[in-house]
Amino acid sequence: MSFTNILVRLRRWSDIRQTIRELNQLDDHELNDLGIGRWRITEIAKRCVG
């Protein structure tokens, strides 16, 4: 695995964690308005960050 590949993976992981943190800050009403169940936050973060 190249150094660049490691950096890309670390950046993706960091972006996923940031997205999860931000979505977790929303209350249930806000999440419902977005059509997101709290139990789906991790799945959605992984899919959206790509």
Order of alpha helices (4+ residues) and beta strands (2+ residues): alpha-alpha-alpha
